[in-house]
Amino acid sequence: FPLLTTKKVYWKGVIQELYWFMSGQTNIKYLVDNNVHIWDDYPYKIYKQKINVIASKAKQSHKIESSIKDRRVAHAPRDDKSREMTKEEFIEKIKNDAAFAKKWGELPKIYGEMWRSWPTRKGGKIDQLGWVLKELKEDPDARNLLVTSWNPEYLYTMAAHEDASRFPICHNMYQVSQKDGKLYLQLYQRSADLFLGVPFNIASYSLLLLILCKITGYKPGEFVHTFGDAHIYANHIEQVKEQLKRKPKPFPKVVIDKSVKKLADFRPDLVTLEDYDPYPTLKGELTIAGGLYEKSVKSTRNG
C-alpha cells in the first residue's frame, strides 16, 4: 500500500477524513470528536473573518463602547462577548456545543457534499459516488465514471458572494475504470502541496480504490495521480531536504474487513494497517491559501 515511509504519514487522519468525505459530511465536528484536527484551520479562518466584519460594522455604527479593545466584538459567541476566541477555544467549543458547531463548524460545498449530494439547478441532489458504484455493476466497461468536486457556481469570484466556498477545492476530480477484472482510479489534482498534502492524497485515494474493489469484487489495479500545479512551500524546504536523504522502506499492507459490502458498511475501524515502519515525522506548517478571500500565496516558484 503506497503510504510513504520516508516520513510518518498521519494514517488515522487519512482514514477518518476519507470516511468524512464518503459519508457526505461537511461539518468538522465529526473530525474534532475523533481527535482529528487537519481541518481546524479552515472554519476558524471563516469565524475570524466574520467576527471581524461584525466588529467593523459595529464600530462604524458606534455600537461598541469606547473602552472595548479593537479585537472585541458585540456579537461574539454567547459564552464570551468580550473577545475573539483563540483557535484552541474555538475547537473546544465545536466539540462541546452542538449549536455552536452547527453554526461555525460547517464547510459547505466541499468534497463530501459534492461527492454525495451534488446540488442540481432544479433543487435535486446527485450522489456521484453512489452512481459510480451502480454503473460499475451495470456497465463495468463505462468510460464516464467520474466524480468531481469542482462546481464553478460556488468557487472564487465565479460565485455569488453569499454562495462562495471559503475553501479552495484542490483534488478536484477522479475517474474510476475497469479493465480485465481490475479497477483503476485516476485523480486530477489542480493544486498540490507536495510535502504535506500529496502523501496524504496518495494514501486517501489509494484506500478509496481498495474500498471500491471490496464493494464491487474487482481486484485493485493502479492509482494514477495527475497534477495541474505541484509546488513546495518555502517553509517546507528544509523538511523536504531531510526527507530526500532517507532511503524508502518496504510499503505496508492494508486489510479491509470482509463485512464491507456496500458504501454504508464502511467505517474507519474496519480498516487495518499492517507492517508500517516509517522514519520519524517531519512536521510542517499548513498553508491556508486560496478560497474566497485570498488569491495567492508565495511558494518556491514565486506564485
C-alpha positions in Angstrom: 0.0 0.0 0.0 1.5 3.4 -1.1 1.9 5.0 2.4 5.1 7.0 2.4 7.8 5.6 4.6 10.4 8.4 4.3 8.3 10.2 6.9 5.4 9.1 9.1 2.1 9.8 7.5 -0.9 10.5 9.7 -2.8 7.3 9.0 -5.7 8.0 11.4 -6.3 11.3 9.7 -6.3 9.6 6.3 -9.0 7.1 7.3 -11.1 9.5 9.2 -11.0 12.2 6.6 -11.9 9.7 3.8 -14.8 8.4 5.8 -15.9 12.0 6.3 -15.9 12.5 2.6 -17.5 9.2 1.7 -20.3 9.7 4.2 -21.1 13.2 2.7 -20.3 15.2 5.8 -19.3 18.8 5.8 -19.1 19.7 9.5 -15.7 19.3 11.2 -17.4 18.2 14.4 -17.1 14.6 13.4 -13.3 15.0 12.9 -12.9 17.0 16.1 -14.9 14.4 18.1 -12.5 11.8 16.8 -9.4 13.9 17.7 -8.5 14.6 14.0 -7.6 18.3 13.6 -6.4 18.5 10.0 -9.4 20.7 9.0 -9.5 23.0 12.1 -7.8 26.0 10.4 -10.4 26.5 7.7 -13.6 27.1 9.7 -11.6 29.0 12.2 -10.4 31.3 9.4 -14.1 31.8 8.4 -15.0 32.5 12.0 -12.3 35.2 12.4 -13.3 36.9 9.1 -16.9 37.0 10.0 -16.2 38.2 13.6 -14.0 41.0 12.2 -16.7 42.1 9.8 -19.2 42.2 12.7 -16.7 44.3 14.7 -16.1 46.7 11.8 -19.8 47.3 11.3 -20.3 47.8 15.0 -17.6 50.4 15.2 -18.9 52.2 12.2 -22.4 52.5 13.8 -20.9 53.5 17.2 -22.4 50.5 19.0 -19.2 49.4 20.7 -18.3 51.2 23.9 -15.1 53.2 23.7 -13.4 51.1 26.4 -13.6 47.9 24.3 -10.4 47.0 22.5 -10.2 46.7 18.8 -10.4 42.9 18.8 -13.6 42.9 20.9 -17.0 42.5 19.2 -20.6 43.0 20.2 -21.9 39.7 18.8 -19.2 37.2 19.7 -20.3 33.7 20.9 -22.5 34.0 24.0 -20.1 32.5 26.5 -17.7 35.3 25.9 -18.9 38.5 24.3 -15.7 40.5 25.0 -13.2 39.0 22.6 -12.4 36.8 19.6 -11.8 33.2 20.5 -8.4 31.6 20.1 -8.3 28.6 17.8 -8.0 26.3 20.8 -11.1 27.8 22.4 -12.9 27.7 19.1 -12.2 23.9 18.6 -13.1 23.1 22.2 -16.5 24.8 21.7 -17.0 22.9 18.4 -16.6 19.7 20.4 -18.8 20.6 23.4 -21.5 22.9 22.0 -23.7 21.4 19.3 -25.4 24.7 18.4 -22.1 26.4 18.0 -20.7 23.5 16.0 -23.7 23.6 13.7 -23.2 27.4 13.0 -19.4 27.6 12.9 -18.2 24.0 12.0 -19.7 23.9 8.6 -17.6 23.9 5.4 -20.3 23.7 2.7 -19.6 22.9 -0.9 -16.6 20.8 -0.2 -15.7 17.2 -1.0 -18.3 15.2 1.0 -21.2 17.3 -0.2 -20.0 17.3 -3.8 -19.4 13.6 -3.9 -22.6 12.5 -2.3 -25.1 15.4 -2.7 -24.1 17.5 -5.7 -26.8 20.2 -5.9 -28.7 20.4 -9.2 -30.3 23.5 -10.8 -33.8 22.0 -10.2 -33.2 21.6 -6.4 -32.2 17.9 -6.5 -29.2 16.1 -5.3 -26.8 13.7 -7.2 -24.9 11.0 -5.4 -21.9 10.8 -7.7 -20.0 8.1 -5.7 -23.1 6.0 -5.4 -23.7 6.4 -9.2 -20.2 5.2 -9.9 -20.7 2.0 -8.0 -24.1 1.5 -9.7 -22.5 1.9 -13.1 -19.7 -0.5 -12.3 -22.2 -3.2 -11.6 -24.5 -2.4 -14.6 -22.0 -1.3 -17.2 -18.4 -2.1 -16.0 -16.8 -1.0 -19.3 -18.2 2.5 -19.0 -15.8 5.4 -19.6 -17.7 8.0 -17.8 -17.3 7.0 -14.1 -16.1 10.4 -12.9 -16.6 12.2 -9.5 -16.0 15.9 -9.5 -15.8 18.4 -6.7 -15.3 21.4 -9.0 -18.5 23.4 -9.2 -17.9 26.9 -10.5 -21.2 28.1 -9.1 -19.6 28.0 -5.6 -16.0 28.9 -6.4 -14.0 32.1 -6.2 -15.4 35.2 -8.0 -17.4 32.9 -10.3 -19.8 32.5 -7.4 -22.3 34.9 -5.9 -20.6 36.2 -2.7 -23.1 34.6 -0.4 -22.6 31.2 -2.1 -18.8 31.2 -2.4 -16.9 28.4 -0.8 -14.3 29.6 1.7 -12.2 26.5 0.9 -10.3 26.0 -2.3 -11.0 22.6 -3.9 -7.6 21.1 -4.6 -8.0 17.4 -5.5 -10.9 18.2 -7.7 -11.8 15.2 -9.9 -11.2 11.4 -10.1 -12.2 8.7 -12.6 -12.7 5.1 -12.0 -12.4 2.5 -14.7 -12.4 -1.3 -15.0 -10.2 -3.4 -17.3 -9.7 -7.2 -17.3 -11.3 -7.5 -13.8 -9.2 -4.8 -12.2 -10.2 -1.4 -11.0 -8.2 1.7 -11.7 -8.5 5.2 -10.2 -7.0 8.3 -11.7 -7.0 11.6 -9.7 -6.6 15.0 -11.2 -5.4 17.5 -8.6 -5.3 21.1 -9.7 -3.1 22.3 -6.9 -0.7 20.0 -4.9 1.3 20.8 -1.7 4.0 18.2 -2.3 5.3 18.0 1.2 2.1 17.9 3.4 -0.8 17.3 1.1 0.3 14.9 -1.6 1.4 12.0 0.7 -2.0 12.2 2.3 -3.8 12.4 -1.0 -1.9 9.3 -2.4 -2.9 7.3 0.7 -6.5 8.5 0.7 -7.4 7.8 -2.9 -5.5 4.5 -2.9 -7.6 3.5 0.1 -10.7 4.6 -1.7 -9.7 2.4 -4.6 -9.4 -0.6 -2.3 -12.8 0.1 -0.7 -14.4 0.3 -4.1 -12.7 -3.0 -5.0 -14.0 -4.6 -1.8 -17.6 -3.5 -2.6 -17.5 -4.5 -6.3 -15.4 -7.6 -6.1 -12.8 -6.4 -8.6 -9.1 -6.7 -7.9 -7.1 -3.5 -7.4 -5.4 -2.1 -10.5 -3.5 1.1 -10.2 -3.9 4.5 -8.7 -2.7 7.3 -11.0 -2.1 10.8 -9.7 -2.0 13.7 -12.1 -1.1 17.3 -11.0 -2.0 20.6 -12.5 0.3 22.7 -10.3 2.7 20.9 -7.9 4.6 23.1 -5.5 6.8 23.1 -2.4 6.2 26.0 0.0 9.2 27.9 1.2 8.6 26.9 4.8 8.9 23.2 3.8 12.2 23.3 2.1 14.4 22.1 5.0 12.0 19.2 5.7 12.0 18.1 2.1 15.8 18.1 2.1 15.8 15.9 5.1 13.2 13.6 3.6 15.2 13.2 0.4 18.2 11.8 2.5 16.1 8.9 3.7 16.0 5.6 1.9 12.4 4.3 1.3 11.4 1.2 3.3 9.0 -1.6 2.2 5.4 -0.4 1.9 2.9 -1.6 4.5 -0.3 -3.6 3.9 -3.9 -2.6 4.2 -6.7 -5.0 5.1 -10.4 -4.1 4.8 -12.8 -6.2 6.8 -15.0 -8.6 4.7 -18.1 -7.1 6.2 -17.7 -4.1 3.9 -20.1 -4.9 1.0 -21.7 -1.5 0.3 -20.8 2.1 0.9 -22.9 2.4 4.0 -20.9 -0.5 5.6 -17.6 1.3 5.5 -16.3 2.6 8.9 -12.7 3.6 9.8 -12.4 0.8 12.4 -12.9 -1.8 9.6 -9.5 -0.9 8.1 -6.3 -2.3 9.4 -2.8 -1.1 8.6 -0.1 -3.7 8.9 3.7 -3.6 8.9 4.1 0.2 8.7 7.6 1.1 9.7 8.3 4.7 8.6 11.0 7.2 9.5 10.1 9.8 12.2 7.6 12.5 11.5 8.7 15.6 9.6 6.4 18.5 10.7 5.4 21.5 8.6 3.0 24.3 8.9 -0.1 24.1 6.8 -0.5 27.0 4.4 -4.2 28.2 4.4 -4.3 29.6 0.9 -7.0 30.2 -1.7 -10.7 30.3 -1.3 -12.9 33.4 -1.4 -10.7 35.9 0.2 -7.1 35.1 -0.7 -5.9 34.9 -4.3 -2.2 33.9 -3.9 0.4 32.6 -1.5 4.0 32.5 -2.5 5.8 29.2 -2.9 9.2 28.4 -4.1 8.2 29.1 -7.6 7.0 32.7 -6.7 3.3 32.2 -7.1 
